[in-house]
Amino acid sequence: MVLGINSLQPQNKIFFVKKFRDSLFFRLSFSLIIFTSLLIVILYYQFSRPIVSDTILDAQEAYFYSKMVENWGVPPNIDALKEDIGNLSLSCGVFLLDQDWNENRGYGDPYWASPDNFPDSVFYGWSYMEDFEGLDINIPLHVQFGTINESPATVVENNGYVYYFGTNYLSPNPLQDFIVPLVLIIILVIILYFFIRRYLYPVLLMKQRVDEFEKGDFDSTIPILGQDELASLSRSINSMTENIKILLNQKQMLLLDVSHELRTPLARMQLLLEMIPKHDNIFKLKDEIILLEGIISNLLLSDKLSTPYTDLELSSISINRLLQKVQKMFPDANNKIIIKGQIPDKAIQVDELKIILAIRNLLDNAVKYSSSSKKPCELSFDIEGNNLLISVKDFGVGIKKENINKLAEPFFRGNLENNIKGFGIGLTIVKKVIEAHNGELIINSNFGDGALFILKMPIII
């Protein structure tokens, strides 16, 4: 039976070590128990010092005072009294004990005092003869310890005479008693902080990995530290990241394949249209093909802008040059779009292709939805502080107030009653492009009075 018990001890030890190594909660709990125990020991040492030792010292001091007073005799030998209190640097007041004696105050003028103005103040006692009972110390006279004017004082009674002894000793600042335990507690807290920081270091690695993930880094992995719950979570995040990377690549490939398959018949349709004899409907068919081509391009760009690994290809371009490139995309819009105001003589840092696409989508919408109005759409460029404002205003039917916040949602169309063709992703592209440039899309409209779209973005990103 003894052999059986001994054989279990190594297994228990191995289990404890494995538990400590593999469980984060076990390690944190164990550390907190250790540090809490040390804290309790410090506080106990500071605030619960052994009382017996102090009582013995008080009894010895009481014996000393009582023997000194006893040696002075009754009435006291003033010369001996002066010599003793002078050697001990004590102040002393001797009072006669009679029927008018007050236990807390001397009666009238002292029998003898040094100095002459010995304080006749309230005496607060905190130690009594009863405290010394049970000790093997015989104290001849009645002695009591306390304070006068917050200074330590001793009272000794001897055959009708009461001696008050005071010192110039000042009690130390109570805060000084807290310095050592406070320093020890701070050291313990710092050590505990580093222990917990070490245990939770994988959390910091996870946060850094998530930040890198948001910036488009799908290749990095979280280092696996230990075998605890955080290590298991790190492995799960690494696996999840790899799966997301695979899914995004598959989605991108699928969109590219689908767009290629869609564009091939569109190209054949364009070729066939050129071979068909001239007819008024040919132009309508061409417009439909162009619309489908634009929808496919917008879908691809919308997906590309949704992925965190897409970076802007920034370059410097003047606002005037940007306007010229936008105008080339609308060669037949002289009576539909006008440039309002002065063009700022500034250069901006943008992804030229994407920002031109965003402006084109705004102008396309403005022209389409204000086709019934006789007023042309307005395009303007303004500088407000460090921001560039690109404004597109139309004079169409406007947008209902409840639909303004929904316009940038994919496939949402606010004015279906106009029978205007589209899929509702143009403004989605615009919003993604401007937000990628750290800007915002602002929409203002009163239904029945047109709409104003503003691209607000910093001049230098």
C-alpha positions as CSV (number, residue, x, y, z in Angstrom):
1,M,0.0,0.0,0.0
2,V,2.9,2.4,0.8
3,L,4.4,1.6,-2.6
4,G,1.2,2.5,-4.3
5,I,1.0,5.9,-2.6
6,N,4.7,6.7,-3.4
7,S,4.2,5.7,-7.0
8,L,1.4,8.3,-7.3
9,Q,3.6,11.2,-6.2
10,P,5.6,11.6,-9.4
11,Q,2.4,11.4,-11.4
12,N,0.8,14.1,-9.3
13,K,4.0,16.2,-9.8
14,I,3.9,15.7,-13.5
15,F,0.2,16.5,-13.6
16,F,0.8,19.8,-11.7
17,V,3.6,20.8,-14.0
18,K,1.5,20.0,-17.1
19,K,-1.4,21.9,-15.7
20,F,0.7,24.9,-14.9
21,R,2.2,24.8,-18.4
22,D,-1.0,24.2,-20.4
23,S,-3.6,26.3,-18.6
24,L,-3.5,30.0,-18.7
25,F,-6.2,30.3,-16.0
26,F,-4.4,28.0,-13.7
27,R,-1.2,30.0,-14.0
28,L,-2.9,33.3,-13.4
29,S,-4.8,31.9,-10.4
30,F,-1.7,30.4,-9.0
31,S,0.3,33.7,-9.4
32,L,-2.5,35.7,-7.8
33,I,-2.6,33.3,-4.8
34,I,1.2,33.6,-4.4
35,F,1.3,37.4,-4.6
36,T,-1.8,37.8,-2.5
37,S,-0.2,35.6,0.2
38,L,2.9,37.8,0.1
39,L,0.8,40.9,0.4
40,I,-1.0,39.5,3.4
41,V,2.3,38.7,5.1
42,I,3.6,42.2,4.5
43,L,0.4,43.8,5.9
44,Y,0.4,41.4,8.9
45,Y,4.0,42.2,9.7
46,Q,3.2,46.0,9.5
47,F,0.0,46.1,11.4
48,S,0.0,43.1,13.7
49,R,3.4,43.1,15.4
50,P,3.6,40.8,18.5
51,I,1.9,42.5,21.4
52,V,3.7,40.5,24.1
53,S,7.0,42.0,23.3
54,D,5.6,45.6,23.6
55,T,3.9,44.7,26.9
56,I,7.1,43.4,28.4
57,L,9.0,46.5,27.4
58,D,6.2,48.7,28.9
59,A,6.4,46.7,32.1
60,Q,10.2,47.1,32.3
61,E,9.8,50.9,31.7
62,A,7.1,51.1,34.4
63,Y,9.5,49.2,36.8
64,F,12.2,51.7,36.0
65,Y,10.0,54.8,36.7
66,S,8.5,53.3,39.9
67,K,12.0,52.5,41.3
68,M,13.3,56.0,40.5
69,V,10.3,57.7,42.2
70,E,10.6,55.3,45.1
71,N,14.3,56.2,45.6
72,W,13.3,59.9,45.9
73,G,11.4,59.2,49.1
74,V,8.3,60.9,50.6
75,P,8.3,63.8,50.4
76,P,10.6,63.6,47.4
77,N,14.3,64.6,47.7
78,I,14.3,67.5,45.3
79,D,18.1,67.4,44.7
80,A,17.9,63.7,43.7
81,L,14.8,64.4,41.6
82,K,16.6,67.3,39.7
83,E,19.7,65.1,39.1
84,D,17.7,62.2,37.7
85,I,15.4,64.1,35.4
86,G,18.3,66.2,34.2
87,N,20.3,63.1,33.2
88,L,17.2,61.7,31.5
89,S,16.2,65.0,29.8
90,L,12.7,64.7,31.3
91,S,10.3,67.4,32.3
92,C,8.5,66.8,35.6
93,G,5.6,68.1,37.6
94,V,4.9,66.9,41.1
95,F,1.3,67.3,42.5
96,L,-0.2,66.6,45.9
97,L,-2.9,64.1,45.9
98,D,-5.9,65.2,48.1
99,Q,-9.6,65.2,48.0
100,D,-9.7,67.8,45.2
101,W,-7.4,65.7,43.0
102,N,-8.6,65.2,39.4
103,E,-7.4,62.0,37.8
104,N,-6.9,63.7,34.5
105,R,-5.5,67.1,35.6
106,G,-3.2,68.3,38.3
107,Y,-4.7,70.2,41.2
108,G,-3.7,73.9,41.4
109,D,-0.1,74.8,41.4
110,P,2.4,71.8,41.4
111,Y,4.4,71.0,44.5
112,W,7.4,71.2,42.3
113,A,7.9,71.5,38.5
114,S,10.7,71.7,36.0
115,P,10.2,73.7,33.9
116,D,8.1,76.1,35.9
117,N,5.5,76.2,33.3
118,F,5.0,72.4,33.2
119,P,1.8,71.9,31.2
120,D,-1.2,71.4,33.3
121,S,-3.1,69.7,30.5
122,V,-5.3,66.7,30.0
123,F,-3.6,63.4,30.4
124,Y,-4.7,60.6,28.1
125,G,-3.8,57.2,29.4
126,W,-3.4,54.1,27.2
127,S,-1.5,51.7,29.4
128,Y,-2.6,50.5,32.9
129,M,-1.2,48.3,35.7
130,E,-3.7,45.7,34.8
131,D,-1.9,45.2,31.4
132,F,1.1,43.9,33.2
133,E,-0.6,41.2,35.2
134,G,0.6,37.8,34.5
135,L,4.2,39.0,33.9
136,D,7.0,38.0,36.3
137,I,7.8,41.7,37.0
138,N,7.1,43.3,40.4
139,I,6.3,47.0,39.9
140,P,6.4,48.7,43.3
141,L,4.2,51.8,42.5
142,H,1.2,52.6,40.4
143,V,2.4,53.6,36.9
144,Q,0.4,54.7,33.9
145,F,1.5,55.6,30.3
146,G,-0.2,58.1,28.1
147,T,0.1,61.5,26.5
148,I,0.1,65.2,27.5
149,N,-0.3,67.6,24.6
150,E,0.2,64.7,22.2
151,S,3.6,64.0,23.6
152,P,4.5,60.8,25.5
153,A,4.0,61.1,29.3
154,T,4.2,58.8,32.3
155,V,2.3,59.1,35.6
156,V,3.6,57.6,38.9
157,E,1.7,57.7,42.2
158,N,3.6,57.4,45.5
159,N,2.0,58.0,49.0
160,G,0.0,61.1,48.2
161,Y,2.3,62.5,45.5
162,V,1.7,62.2,41.8
163,Y,4.6,62.6,39.4
164,Y,4.0,63.6,35.8
165,F,6.9,62.9,33.5
166,G,7.0,64.3,30.0
167,T,9.6,64.2,27.2
168,N,10.3,66.4,24.2
169,Y,10.1,63.3,22.0
170,L,7.9,63.8,19.0
171,S,6.2,60.8,17.5
172,P,7.3,60.0,14.0
173,N,5.0,60.8,11.1
174,P,2.7,57.8,10.8
175,L,3.3,58.0,7.0
176,Q,6.8,56.9,7.6
177,D,5.5,53.6,8.8
178,F,3.9,53.0,5.5
179,I,7.0,53.7,3.3
180,V,8.5,50.2,3.6
181,P,5.3,48.3,3.1
182,L,4.3,50.7,0.3
183,V,7.6,50.1,-1.5
184,L,7.2,46.4,-1.1
185,I,3.7,46.4,-2.3
186,I,4.7,48.5,-5.4
187,I,7.5,46.1,-6.1
188,L,5.0,43.2,-5.8
189,V,2.6,44.9,-8.1
190,I,5.3,45.6,-10.7
191,I,6.4,41.9,-10.6
192,L,2.8,40.8,-10.9
193,Y,2.4,43.1,-13.9
194,F,5.3,41.5,-15.7
195,F,4.1,38.0,-14.8
196,I,0.6,38.8,-16.2
197,R,2.1,40.6,-19.2
198,R,4.3,37.6,-20.0
199,Y,1.3,35.2,-19.7
200,L,-0.9,37.5,-21.9
201,Y,1.8,38.4,-24.4
202,P,0.1,36.2,-27.0
203,V,-2.9,38.6,-26.8
204,L,-0.7,41.4,-28.0
205,L,0.6,39.3,-30.8
206,M,-3.0,38.6,-31.8
207,K,-3.8,42.3,-31.8
208,Q,-0.8,43.0,-34.0
209,R,-1.8,40.2,-36.4
210,V,-5.4,41.6,-36.6
211,D,-4.0,45.1,-37.5
212,E,-1.8,43.5,-40.2
213,F,-4.8,41.6,-41.4
214,E,-6.8,44.8,-41.8
215,K,-4.0,46.3,-43.8
216,G,-4.1,43.3,-46.2
217,D,-1.3,41.1,-44.9
218,F,-2.7,37.6,-45.3
219,D,0.6,35.8,-45.2
220,S,1.9,36.5,-41.7
221,T,1.1,34.1,-38.8
222,I,0.9,34.5,-35.0
223,P,3.8,32.8,-33.2
224,I,2.6,29.9,-31.0
225,L,3.9,30.3,-27.5
226,G,3.2,27.4,-25.1
227,Q,0.3,25.0,-25.0
228,D,-2.4,27.0,-23.1
229,E,-5.7,28.4,-24.2
230,L,-4.1,31.4,-25.9
231,A,-1.8,29.1,-27.9
232,S,-4.9,27.2,-29.1
233,L,-6.6,30.5,-30.0
234,S,-3.5,31.6,-31.9
235,R,-3.6,28.4,-34.0
236,S,-7.3,28.9,-34.7
237,I,-6.7,32.5,-35.9
238,N,-3.9,31.4,-38.1
239,S,-6.1,28.7,-39.6
240,M,-9.0,31.1,-40.0
241,T,-6.7,33.7,-41.8
242,E,-5.5,31.0,-44.2
243,N,-9.1,30.0,-45.0
244,I,-10.1,33.6,-45.6
245,K,-7.2,34.1,-47.9
246,I,-8.2,31.1,-49.9
247,L,-11.8,32.1,-50.1
248,L,-10.9,35.7,-51.2
249,N,-8.6,34.4,-53.9
250,Q,-11.3,32.0,-55.1
251,K,-13.9,34.8,-55.1
252,Q,-11.5,37.0,-57.1
253,M,-10.8,34.3,-59.6
254,L,-14.5,33.6,-59.9
255,L,-15.3,37.2,-60.6
256,L,-12.5,37.5,-63.2
257,D,-13.7,34.3,-64.9
258,V,-17.3,35.5,-64.9
259,S,-16.4,38.9,-66.2
260,H,-14.3,37.4,-69.0
261,E,-17.1,35.1,-70.0
262,L,-19.5,38.0,-70.0
263,R,-17.2,40.4,-71.9
264,T,-16.5,37.8,-74.7
265,P,-20.1,37.7,-75.9
266,L,-20.4,41.5,-75.5
267,A,-17.4,42.0,-77.7
268,R,-18.9,39.7,-80.3
269,M,-22.2,41.6,-80.1
270,Q,-20.4,44.9,-80.7
271,L,-18.7,43.3,-83.8
272,L,-22.0,42.0,-85.1
273,L,-23.6,45.4,-84.6
274,E,-21.0,47.0,-86.8
275,M,-21.9,44.5,-89.6
276,I,-25.7,45.1,-89.4
277,P,-27.1,47.7,-91.7
278,K,-27.7,51.1,-90.2
279,H,-30.8,51.3,-88.1
280,D,-32.1,53.6,-85.3
281,N,-32.2,50.7,-82.9
282,I,-28.5,50.0,-83.4
283,F,-27.6,53.0,-81.3
284,K,-29.9,51.8,-78.5
285,L,-28.2,48.4,-78.6
286,K,-24.8,50.0,-78.4
287,D,-25.9,52.0,-75.4
288,E,-27.1,48.7,-73.7
289,I,-23.8,47.0,-74.4
290,I,-21.9,50.0,-73.0
291,L,-24.1,49.9,-70.0
292,L,-23.4,46.2,-69.4
293,E,-19.7,46.8,-69.9
294,G,-19.8,49.6,-67.3
295,I,-21.7,47.4,-64.8
296,I,-19.2,44.6,-65.1
297,S,-16.3,47.1,-64.6
298,N,-18.0,48.6,-61.6
299,L,-18.7,45.1,-60.1
300,L,-15.0,44.2,-60.4
301,L,-13.9,47.5,-59.0
302,S,-16.4,47.3,-56.1
303,D,-15.1,43.9,-55.1
304,K,-11.5,45.1,-55.4
305,L,-12.1,48.1,-53.2
306,S,-13.8,45.9,-50.6
307,T,-10.6,43.8,-50.0
308,P,-8.2,45.1,-47.4
309,Y,-5.1,44.2,-49.5
310,T,-5.9,46.8,-52.2
311,D,-3.6,49.8,-52.0
312,L,-4.2,53.1,-53.7
313,E,-1.7,53.9,-56.5
314,L,-1.2,57.5,-55.5
315,S,0.3,60.1,-57.8
316,S,0.3,63.9,-58.0
317,I,-2.0,65.5,-60.5
318,S,-3.2,69.1,-60.8
319,I,-6.9,69.7,-60.4
320,N,-7.0,71.3,-63.9
321,R,-5.5,68.2,-65.4
322,L,-7.9,66.0,-63.5
323,L,-10.8,68.1,-64.9
324,Q,-9.5,67.7,-68.5
325,K,-9.4,63.9,-68.1
326,V,-13.0,63.9,-66.8
327,Q,-14.2,66.1,-69.7
328,K,-12.7,63.6,-72.2
329,M,-15.1,60.9,-70.8
330,F,-18.1,63.1,-71.8
331,P,-17.3,64.3,-75.3
332,D,-21.0,64.9,-76.1
333,A,-22.1,66.5,-72.8
334,N,-21.5,70.2,-73.7
335,N,-25.1,71.0,-73.1
336,K,-25.5,68.7,-70.2
337,I,-22.6,69.5,-67.9
338,I,-21.1,72.9,-67.1
339,I,-18.0,73.8,-65.0
340,K,-18.9,76.3,-62.4
341,G,-16.5,78.7,-60.7
342,Q,-12.7,78.9,-60.9
343,I,-10.5,75.9,-61.0
344,P,-8.0,76.0,-58.0
345,D,-4.4,76.0,-59.1
346,K,-3.5,73.1,-56.8
347,A,-2.0,69.6,-57.1
348,I,-3.4,66.7,-55.2
349,Q,-2.3,63.2,-54.3
350,V,-4.9,60.7,-55.5
351,D,-5.3,57.4,-57.3
352,E,-6.0,59.0,-60.6
353,L,-8.0,56.2,-62.2
354,K,-10.2,55.6,-59.2
355,I,-11.0,59.3,-58.5
356,I,-11.9,59.9,-62.2
357,L,-14.2,56.9,-62.1
358,A,-15.9,58.3,-58.9
359,I,-16.4,61.7,-60.6
360,R,-17.7,59.9,-63.8
361,N,-20.2,57.9,-61.8
362,L,-21.5,61.1,-60.1
363,L,-21.8,62.8,-63.5
364,D,-23.5,59.8,-65.1
365,N,-26.1,59.7,-62.3
366,A,-26.6,63.5,-62.5
367,V,-27.1,63.5,-66.3
368,K,-29.5,60.4,-66.1
369,Y,-31.6,61.7,-63.3
370,S,-31.9,65.2,-64.5
371,S,-32.6,64.4,-68.1
372,S,-36.1,65.9,-67.8
373,S,-34.7,69.2,-66.6
374,K,-33.7,71.9,-69.0
375,K,-30.8,72.9,-66.8
376,P,-27.4,71.3,-67.2
377,C,-25.6,69.7,-64.3
378,E,-22.9,71.6,-62.5
379,L,-19.4,70.5,-61.7
380,S,-17.2,72.6,-59.4
381,F,-13.9,72.3,-57.5
382,D,-13.3,74.2,-54.3
383,I,-10.6,74.3,-51.6
384,E,-11.8,74.4,-47.9
385,G,-8.8,74.4,-45.5
386,N,-6.7,71.4,-46.3
387,N,-9.6,69.6,-48.2
388,L,-10.7,69.5,-51.8
389,L,-14.4,69.6,-52.4
390,I,-15.6,68.2,-55.7
391,S,-19.3,69.0,-56.1
392,V,-21.8,67.7,-58.7
393,K,-25.3,69.3,-58.7
394,D,-28.3,68.3,-60.7
395,F,-31.7,69.8,-61.2
396,G,-33.7,66.6,-61.4
397,V,-36.5,65.4,-59.1
398,G,-34.2,65.0,-56.2
399,I,-34.0,62.4,-53.5
400,K,-36.5,61.6,-50.8
401,K,-35.1,62.3,-47.3
402,E,-35.6,58.7,-46.1
403,N,-33.5,57.4,-49.0
404,I,-30.5,59.7,-48.7
405,N,-28.6,57.4,-46.2
406,K,-29.4,54.3,-48.3
407,L,-28.1,55.6,-51.7
408,A,-24.6,54.3,-51.2
409,E,-25.8,50.8,-50.3
410,P,-25.1,48.3,-53.1
411,F,-28.0,47.8,-55.6
412,F,-30.2,50.4,-53.9
413,R,-32.1,52.7,-56.3
414,G,-34.0,55.6,-54.9
415,N,-36.1,56.7,-57.9
416,L,-37.5,53.6,-59.6
417,E,-40.5,55.5,-60.8
418,N,-38.3,57.2,-63.4
419,N,-37.6,54.0,-65.2
420,I,-33.9,54.9,-65.5
421,K,-31.7,52.0,-66.2
422,G,-29.0,51.0,-63.7
423,F,-28.1,48.5,-61.0
424,G,-27.5,50.9,-58.1
425,I,-23.8,50.3,-57.6
426,G,-22.4,53.6,-58.9
427,L,-22.6,55.5,-55.6
428,T,-21.3,52.4,-53.8
429,I,-18.2,52.7,-55.9
430,V,-18.0,56.4,-55.3
431,K,-18.3,56.0,-51.5
432,K,-15.6,53.3,-51.4
433,V,-13.2,55.4,-53.6
434,I,-13.6,58.5,-51.5
435,E,-13.3,56.6,-48.2
436,A,-10.1,54.9,-49.5
437,H,-8.7,58.5,-49.9
438,N,-9.7,59.3,-46.2
439,G,-12.5,61.4,-47.4
440,E,-16.3,61.3,-47.3
441,L,-19.3,61.4,-49.6
442,I,-21.8,64.1,-48.7
443,I,-25.3,64.1,-50.1
444,N,-27.8,67.0,-49.9
445,S,-31.2,67.0,-51.5
446,N,-34.7,68.3,-51.3
447,F,-37.2,66.1,-53.1
448,G,-38.4,67.9,-56.2
449,D,-35.4,70.3,-56.2
450,G,-32.5,68.3,-57.4
451,A,-29.5,66.9,-55.5
452,L,-26.0,67.9,-54.6
453,F,-23.2,65.3,-54.2
454,I,-19.9,66.4,-52.7
455,L,-16.6,64.5,-52.6
456,K,-14.6,65.9,-49.6
457,M,-11.0,64.6,-49.2
458,P,-7.7,65.9,-47.9
459,I,-5.4,67.4,-50.5
460,I,-2.5,65.4,-49.3
461,I,-3.4,61.9,-47.9
